[in-house]
């Protein structure tokens, strides 16, 4: 009978460890969800920033590109 009681206590101990593990996994899942949300938010902000930079670059590059194109046209025109 003592052996059965000892085995039962071990089983109860294992059940406690499993419950603790389950709680830890739950906390890890919450942390993962938080990280995924923040990552998505950060990705969106980076995309917005990149889009803004590309837009700003194209705004100031247009006059430069226009000058380069017109100077190429002048150079290639016959001078006679």
N, C-alpha and C positions, 0 to 999 in steps of 0.2 A: 504494500500500500504506500509506503514511503517513496518507493520508486515512481509510482504513478503521480504522486503529489509533486515530486521533483520535476518530472516531465511536464506536468501542467504548468508549473511556475516558469519553466523555460519557454513553453509555448506562449504564455501570457507576456513574457519579456519580449519575445519575437514580435508579437502583435503590437506591443508598444513601440518597438523600433520601426515597424512598418507604418504605423500612424504618424510617427515623427517624420519619417521619410516622405510620406504623402503630403504633410504640411509643408515641408521644405520644397518639394516639387511645385506645390501650389504657389509658393512665394517666388520661385524661379520663373514660373509661367507669367506671373504678374510683372516681374522685372523685364522679361523678354517682350511682353506686350508694350511696356513703357518705352523700351529701346526701339522697337519697331515703329511706334508712333513718332518718336523724336527723329528717327532716321528718315521717315517719310517727310516729315516737316522740313528737315534740313535739306533733303533732296529737292523739294519744291522751292525752297528759298534759293538754293544754288542755281536751279534752272532759271528762276526769275532774274537773278543777278547776271547770269550769262546772257540771257536774252536782252537785258538792258545794256550790257556792255557791247554786244553785237550791234544793237540799234544805235548806240552812241557812236561806235566806230564807223558804221556806214554813213552816219550823218556828216561827220567831219571828213570822211574819205571821199565822198562824192565830188566835192570841188577839186580835190587833188587828182582824182582819176580823170576828171573832165579836162584839166589842164594838160595832163600827160597825153591824153588822146588827141587833143587839138594840136599839141606841139608835134606829135608824130605825123599828123596829117600835113602840117606845114612843111615838115622835113621831106616828106615823100612827094610833095607837089613839084612839078617841073618849074624851074626858075626862068626858062627861056620865054 
